[in-house]
Amino acid sequence: MWHEEVDLLVLGTGAGGLAAAVTGAAEGLSTLVLEKTEWLGGTTAYSAGTCWVPDNRFQRADGVTDDHAVASRYLDALVGDRAPRDLRDAYLTHGPEMIDYFDALGVRFWPSKRVVDYHPEIPGAGMGGRALEPQTFDGRALGKENFGRVRRPVPEFALFGGTLMVRRAEVNELLTIYKGSARGVATALKLGVRWAADRLRYPRGTRLAMGNALVANMFDKLLAHKGRVWFTATATELIREDGQVVGAVVAHQGRELRVRARRGVVLAGGGFSASPGWRGRYLPSPTPQFTRAAEGATGSTLELAQAVGAALGEPRDDNAFWFPSSIGRRRDGATAVFPHIWDRAKPGIVAVDQNGRRFVDESVSYHRFVRAMYAAQAVPAWLVIDAAALRRYGLGMVRPHTPTGKYVEAGYLHRGATVRELAASIGVDPEGLAATVAAANRAAASGVDEEFGKGQSVFGHQYGDPDHQPNVNLGPIATAPFYAVAVVPTPLGTALGLRTDASARVLDEAGAPIAHLYACGNDAQSVMGSEYPGAGCQVGAGLTFGYVAARHAAVTASAVAEVIR
Ligand SMILES: Cc1cc2nc3c(=O)[nH]c(=O)nc-3n(C[C@H](O)[C@H](O)[C@H](O)COP(=O)(O)OP(=O)(O)OC[C@H]3O[C@@H](n4cnc5c(N)ncnc54)[C@H](O)[C@@H]3O)c2cc1C
């Protein structure tokens, strides 16, 4: 009664799914991946692809050999009992192993030696080296058709309408052009020449960076190990026999197919950021209306698992990881959800609530910033900036050194000749905002933010302006006109998922594994609770537990083969 038989069936082509699939295929399992959209990569393809792996090979090469223990202390303090300790131990143990495994297959990373963890005030926080960046990948290696399958990056995070990808380090170099740097010009020329040559044959540049590079590279390795991907293929039901999951019913190309999975089914559907229903049930109020996550993350894989008895993890705090995002419109009329990842840390910007009052150190991580928004009931919050800072640093969709008129006309950017006029136009208390701006200007002059300590944290420093004195994060708001952009909470991933054990096996309500059913990425309950220890902990967990799941399925397979022999 089976239309197709494989060893490993994987649902989803993000970090979790591809890690499981590449590992399974490399371990010799016949592997089929289902992707319900027509694009490969899910939210991972939109992401920076940063991967948080303490105790990694690069740290060891630099002589740091105790980071497993140090990171463990950090997580104990940050996460505590909000997630089972054995799961984060498994992460810390298998993360470095996973990086080595993929490195050997040709999926490689660069260390980000200066990226500081998100809670530097907690003992054990990393001051650099734990975050890894995917190496760039040449999309031409995939061939034209497969390259065309890779989900395009977020247009606002790439150049030329989203067709030219640049690394973050390259963005910084390109910006030095405005200071007359020859190096910036050389970088622009190098990227531009390659892009122009690509555009003769491809719809976009083929030099891929960040999350796009990661998923394209993994796709390449999957195909090299004879793994397959079916696009626009949705699992509609898991088939369970004698207590174990043995396959799935799959809607594909107008047919309903029964696919047998001899060794396991891996759920990697990306959680539920894109489902209004799930968001309404599990995320805080006011319920987020937007997300920058990919459209496939609708919780459908969680529902498949629940139908065979799987348990959801315990809801914790806010059940999500957060970006504060502004909402704009693209030229084609589509909605643009723009995550304000780093711009809040620049000098000359304050975030205020409807009373015009600040509620947080603006330079904290995006996750902490949104939590502060909810705590202060500052939804939406407003990022307020003056003309000089806007020109120099940009804000959201408004890039540095570009005209602002079209953003004002579109209602994305609000403008006022005075601070009070700006406040009135955005419905914020004018007296409150005027007082806030006056205080911000005093802090800019003294270099000390008495109220929230912006400019004191090593975390914020890395995203300030190193050329700005006396404090890299504090600048005046003094040059008219004045501008504001509204930001709202948007989940970049969800933390509530299926309960799993340290082998990524899905557990039932009694805590027992459901045989042959695995979950990873955002489909699994976050091993960090809803905490965000450092850059890359979601892609890191996805890759790690995808790898763990497939290794478990493969080892079980070889153990069975051994018994049969
Ligand atoms: C702009 C942005 C930047 C980010 N940067 C980072 C970062 O640098 N580091 C980091 O750790 N996190 C980052 N995140 C968060 C991170 O990208 C996601 O949490 C993570 O990639 C999710 O991976 P995943 O494998 O769980 O799911 P996804 O990457 O979303 O993949 C899931 C896939 O499964 C498919 N699918 C869903 N249901 C089914 C089904 N029933 N059958 C078949 N297929 C299905 C979906 O269509 C999708 O393609 C970022 C997020 C955003 C939005």
The ligand as a MOL file (V3000), in Angstrom:
LIG
                    3D

  0  0  0     0  0            999 V3000
M  V30 BEGIN CTAB
M  V30 COUNTS 53 58 0 0 0
M  V30 BEGIN ATOM
M  V30 1 C 15.2570 38.1090 9.3520 0
M  V30 2 C 15.5790 36.9950 10.2960 0
M  V30 3 C 16.8900 36.7930 10.6910 0
M  V30 4 C 17.1950 35.7560 11.5760 0
M  V30 5 N 18.4960 35.5150 11.8750 0
M  V30 6 C 18.8060 34.4750 12.6810 0
M  V30 7 C 20.1440 34.1110 12.9080 0
M  V30 8 O 21.0830 34.6920 12.3400 0
M  V30 9 N 20.3910 33.0620 13.7420 0
M  V30 10 C 19.3920 32.3650 14.3580 0
M  V30 11 O 19.6720 31.4440 15.1180 0
M  V30 12 N 18.1010 32.6580 14.1090 0
M  V30 13 C 17.7920 33.6610 13.2650 0
M  V30 14 N 16.4890 33.9080 12.9710 0
M  V30 15 C 15.4780 32.9390 13.4140 0
M  V30 16 C 15.6810 31.6510 12.6100 0
M  V30 17 O 15.8890 31.9790 11.2550 0
M  V30 18 C 14.5380 30.6570 12.6950 0
M  V30 19 O 14.0910 30.5160 14.0060 0
M  V30 20 C 15.0480 29.2910 12.2040 0
M  V30 21 O 15.6920 29.4540 10.9620 0
M  V30 22 C 13.9380 28.2900 12.0620 0
M  V30 23 O 14.4630 27.1190 11.4810 0
M  V30 24 P 13.5360 25.8460 11.2770 0
M  V30 25 O 14.3770 24.7970 10.6480 0
M  V30 26 O 12.8560 25.5240 12.5430 0
M  V30 27 O 12.3870 26.3580 10.2960 0
M  V30 28 P 12.3680 27.0770 8.8880 0
M  V30 29 O 13.6930 27.5780 8.4900 0
M  V30 30 O 11.2680 28.0640 8.9310 0
M  V30 31 O 11.9620 25.9230 7.8940 0
M  V30 32 C 10.7380 25.2470 8.0280 0
M  V30 33 C 10.3000 24.7680 6.6780 0
M  V30 34 O 9.3080 23.7680 6.8390 0
M  V30 35 C 8.3040 23.9540 5.8570 0
M  V30 36 N 7.0770 23.2990 6.3240 0
M  V30 37 C 6.2240 23.7240 7.2770 0
M  V30 38 N 5.2420 22.8230 7.4590 0
M  V30 39 C 5.4690 21.8100 6.5910 0
M  V30 40 C 4.7930 20.5850 6.2940 0
M  V30 41 N 3.6730 20.2260 6.9300 0
M  V30 42 N 5.2990 19.7880 5.3280 0
M  V30 43 C 6.4300 20.1480 4.6620 0
M  V30 44 N 7.1190 21.2940 4.9080 0
M  V30 45 C 6.6470 22.1050 5.8670 0
M  V30 46 C 8.2100 25.4570 5.7400 0
M  V30 47 O 7.5890 25.8430 4.5400 0
M  V30 48 C 9.6850 25.8630 5.8280 0
M  V30 49 O 10.2830 25.8890 4.5570 0
M  V30 50 C 16.1650 34.9430 12.0830 0
M  V30 51 C 14.8420 35.1430 11.6900 0
M  V30 52 C 14.5520 36.1560 10.8010 0
M  V30 53 C 13.1270 36.3400 10.3830 0
M  V30 END ATOM
M  V30 BEGIN BOND
M  V30 1 1 1 2
M  V30 2 1 2 3
M  V30 3 2 2 52
M  V30 4 2 3 4
M  V30 5 1 4 5
M  V30 6 1 4 50
M  V30 7 2 5 6
M  V30 8 1 6 7
M  V30 9 1 6 13
M  V30 10 2 7 8
M  V30 11 1 7 9
M  V30 12 1 9 10
M  V30 13 2 10 11
M  V30 14 1 10 12
M  V30 15 2 12 13
M  V30 16 1 13 14
M  V30 17 1 14 15
M  V30 18 1 14 50
M  V30 19 1 15 16
M  V30 20 1 16 17
M  V30 21 1 16 18
M  V30 22 1 18 19
M  V30 23 1 18 20
M  V30 24 1 20 21
M  V30 25 1 20 22
M  V30 26 1 22 23
M  V30 27 1 23 24
M  V30 28 2 24 25
M  V30 29 1 24 26
M  V30 30 1 24 27
M  V30 31 1 27 28
M  V30 32 2 28 29
M  V30 33 1 28 30
M  V30 34 1 28 31
M  V30 35 1 31 32
M  V30 36 1 32 33
M  V30 37 1 33 34
M  V30 38 1 33 48
M  V30 39 1 34 35
M  V30 40 1 35 36
M  V30 41 1 35 46
M  V30 42 1 36 37
M  V30 43 1 36 45
M  V30 44 2 37 38
M  V30 45 1 38 39
M  V30 46 1 39 40
M  V30 47 2 39 45
M  V30 48 1 40 41
M  V30 49 2 40 42
M  V30 50 1 42 43
M  V30 51 2 43 44
M  V30 52 1 44 45
M  V30 53 1 46 47
M  V30 54 1 46 48
M  V30 55 1 48 49
M  V30 56 2 50 51
M  V30 57 1 51 52
M  V30 58 1 52 53
M  V30 END BOND
M  V30 END CTAB
M  END
